[in-house]
Amino acid sequence: MATGVVLGAIVLAWTGRSALAQSTGAGWTHLSTEAGDLPLPGGAYQQTTTLILDIDRDGLNDFVIGMRTEPAPSVVWYRRHASGWTRYLIDDQVLNIEAGSASYDIDGDGDLDIVMGGDYRTNEVWWWENPNPDFDPETPWVRRTVKNTGDIGKHHDQAFGDVDGDGDVELVFWHQLDGKLILAEIPDDPQAAASWPLRTIYAWGDSPEYEGLAIADIDLDGTPDIVGGGCWFRHEEDGEFSVHVIDADMRYTRTAVGQLIPGGRPEVVLVCGDCVGPLRMYEWDGAQWVGHTLLPYDIHHGHSLQIVDVDGDGHLDIFVAEMRLGGENETSRTLILYGDGAVGFEPVQVATGYDHHESKVGDLDGDGDMDILGKPYNHGAPRIDIWLQDGANLPLGSWQRHVIGSGDYRLLSVHAGDLNADGRTDLIAGAWWFENPGVPSGEWTRRQLPQMGGVVAVLDVDGDGDLDLLGTRGQGSDANSDWLWLQNLGDGISWTVHDNLPSLGGNFVQGAVVADLVAGGTDEIAISWHDEDAYGVHMFSISPDPTEPWAIEEISPYSQGEALSAGDIDGDGDLDLLLGTAWLENPGAAGGEWPAHTFAPATDLPDRNALVDMDGDGDLDAVVGYELATEIVWFEAPDDPVGDAWTRHVIAEGVGYGFSMDVADLDGDGDHDVVLGEHKLERRVLLFENLGRGAAWRQHVVDGAPGAYDHHVGTRLFDVTGNGVLDIASVGWNHTDVLLYTRVQTHQVWLPRISFWHGAEQTFGLLGHPHERVA
């Protein structure tokens, strides 16, 4: 910080930065209709209002632009998708729309509707009914009337809130040319109402006009209050509203409220939206409002003002931006005052020379950080500018790599489970298990498994409550189909070797899943061999006495030779098998045929896969990584997974192939994230954070050390540290180490109790539970 200016208790630091907010670790990517990055909103040369909201309920924000003057349309919305936005129509008529707008679920159907007010030429306020899910880019929404009374108009600013404490949300708006602040009750049947019940809660007869609205509990009594026009309005016991002046000279202003200083009442920030004047913050000292000028210069038409945590540090910041009305003010500023949560602000200039009118801050690309939606009033209109923040804050935390041990040859998979019943999750790979010392950085004792070449599955074979092991005698990728299972005698040290398993041949195992594939008995184990042309998908059935010979059958001659995942794909109540870009349909009875259904080409050789409900529609979708393609994708299951097409969605491109992948809710937000270990290229461990039903993703680098370790059938998710947070265990093709990645300075995350099907094996109960299969 260059110099400090102290105003009362407020510390301001002037940096003179532009374009990049270096002190916050954030940069910005500028997109614009001028560059063709998104379509124009229409042809109107006066754009009056904006909204940021999730219109289609897909977990991603969309945005709305309102306009006046010819030609139509007057209102459009931009629907966010994986690579940008598509413009949709809301109103195809020319309307005299004033600045300010609001959104709320007016009709109680679960989606957000919108409200806008008319300008000086009309006495109307309107609401538009969200048609979700029946969206069409060229079909307007139904527009209805909130208000159509009075001879003169101008309804600048609207806001929703339960401002009278009756348990119902009301709409509040100014009617400037009639000198009123109006409260509108939402009708019981808003679709049928010709207009809404209105009452005046404040009136004035002199000028200037009042502007600006925010809803906040100013006096901390539990009832939201109305803030605007340099005042705040409190609902009293007699049903009337009392008016309390904050600053009588700041009536014609934009208004924002937030807890900028810890403790006490929230602070109020005001700036003149249609004149030149100071940006001021007001704090309550217990007896009166004390104002502080926040910048050493005036703001020119600061018609964009918002309080929001821009940099994700937990402290509220202030966004303010200037207009270029009619092309004036060539050096107009786009500013963020970064707050420190105490008494300090650091102003940073993001951009210069843009016309901002009702510009807003919100997450526009679904990556979890705040972006800027910029809209001019008339300079350069029609136009939209967007600044996407390249934020460096990682809500999933940073990670530490631990090398917990190594094998004597190539390790083809990694597994987890408490083998010695000490309450700690151990790791298993190849012919060894590694005893958890209690802390990741401790000394992990490597213990040899008798006669085992490579563990394929961890499960309780004999039903005695401890975990046994299934595998072959093959070492690394040596061809071997001699099966055995190791009976754990309880301490993980003593084992009884059983070789009572038949074989149908195979080279080395690349996929295994433990699940109740044939209803009514014990679990079965499905196996996929690396040579898919020579070997189909095999299934073991454990004998009632597991020391007696087991049964094995080829349930399908068709295989893709890689990971297997189990789940009820067709919704008929039994568990099917995902092979990659094809799936095997469970016949529902022992000995039946498992027909194969292909939903995508296998030309890029699918490798790892998982079955999860990615889009939250109740059925299982497929996540797939490839051997010959540098992208990770998920396929959206249709209503009929046999007869209908599956929709392909790209999670990430340019990654080092999909030989190593797992899926789980890593941040506790209820959706599925993806972890990938690169086998080639940079050999990183990457985490893709799901930002809402698989529609957008944010990449985190877990391990970016170039070329250190490749990952092959690794990056498996288990709670190894026992803290309720998933860790990553991994192995590779070109090394023999066992790797564990744990989060640094993370917080406890409650993991949802669901059935989760993935990769080579299945996890039940709490995600990341150390047992790979628990009945």
Secondary structure, DSSP 8 states (H G I E B T S, - for coil): --EEEEETTEEEEE---BS-BGGGTB-EEEEEGGGTSS----S-SEEEEEEEE-SS-SSS-EEEEEEESSSS--EEEEEEETTEEEEEEEE-S---EEEEEEEE-TTSSSS-EEEEEE-TT---EEEEE--TT---TT---EEEEEE--SS------EEEE-TTSSSS-EEEEEEGGGTEEEEEE--SSTTT-SS--EEEEEE--SSS--B--EEE-SS-SSS-EEEETTEEEEE-TTS-EEEEES-TT-SBEEEEEE--SSSSS-EEEEEESSSEE--EEEEE-SSSEEEEE-SSS-EES--EEEEE-SSSSSS-EEEEE---GGG--TT-EEEEEEE-SSSEEEEEEEEES---SS-EEE-SSSSSS-EEEE--SSTT-S--EEEEE-----TT-EEEEEEEEE-SS-----EEE-SSSSSS-EEEETTEEEE--SSTTS--EEEE-TT-SEEEEEE-SSSSSS-EEEEES--TTS----EEEEEE-SSSS-EEEE--------S-EEEEEEE--STTSS-EEEEEES-TTT--EEEEE--SSTTS--EEEEEES---SS--EEE-SSSSSS-EEE-SSEEE---SSTT----EEE-S--TT-EEEEEEE-SSSSSS-EEEEEESS-SEEEEEE--SSTTTS--EEEEEEES-S-SSSEEEE-SSSSSS-EEEEE-SSTT--EEEEEE-STTS-EEEEEEE--TTS---SS--EEE--SSSSS-EEEE--SS--EEEEEEEES-------B--EEESSSEE-SBTT-S-S---
